[in-house]
Amino acid sequence: MRRLLWLGVGIGVGALVVRQVTRAMQAYSPGGLASSARNSAAGLLDSVHDFITDVREGMAEREEQIRAEFFVEAFPDAGDDDEMHRAR
């Protein structure tokens, strides 16, 4: 009975080792390296796209702030609605 238990443990460990070695060999094969490079390039492109989107959003927000500030400085009474209605 003990021998059967150790035989089962040995087969299980052997199967796990074979699976890990096969995965490592596939990862370092030319196809695996090309796939890894392709995934890395896609990830890099996604990161660059996200960065550009964030920069554009920040630029739009800042431009809106600058325009609002310029409008207030150029037309200081434009924000006072009561005064505008009285002048009409």
N, C-alpha and C positions, 0 to 999 in steps of 0.2 A: 504494500500500500504506500509506503514512504517513497519508494522508487517511482511510482506512478505520479505522486504529487510533485516530486522534483523534475520529472520529465515534463509535466504540464507547465511548471514555472519556467523551465529552460526554453520550451517552445514559445511561450508568451514573450519572454525577454528577447529571444532571437527574432521574432516577428517585429517587435518594436524597433530593434536596432536596424533591421533591414529597411523598414519604412523610413526611418530617419536618414539613413545613408542614401536611399533612393531620392528623397527630397533634396538633400544637399547636392547630389550629382545633377539633378535637374536644374537646380538654381545656378550652378556654375557651368552648365552647358551653353553653347552659343545661343540657342533659342531662349533659355532662361535669362541670360544676360541681356539679350535684346529686349525681352519683355520687361525686365527690371528697368532698363534705360528708358523704354517707352513710357512706363508708369511714372518714372521720375520726371521726365520731360512734361508729361501731362499735368503732374502736380505743380511743377514750376510755372507752367503757363497759367494754371488756375490761380496761383498765388499772385502772379504779376497782374492778372486781370482784376482780382479783388483789390489789389493795391491801387491800380489806376482808377477803379470805381470809387474807392474811398477818397482819393485825391480830388476827383471831379466833384464829389458831393461837398467836400470841404471848401473847394474853390467857389462853388455855387452859394454856399452859406455865407462865406466871407464877402462875396460880391454883393449879396443881398444886404448884408450889414453895412457895407461901404455906401451903397446907393441910399439906404435909409438915412444914414448919418449925413450924407451930402445933401439930401433933400431937406432935412431939418435945418442944416446950416444955411442953405441957400434960400429957403422959405420958412423963416422962423414962425410966422403966424399961420401957416397952413394947417398945423395940427389943432388949432383952436376952432372948433366947429361953431361955437356960439358967436364968436366974432365974425365969422364968415357969413352966418345967417343974418346978423344985424346989418352988415354992410350992403346987403342986397336990397 
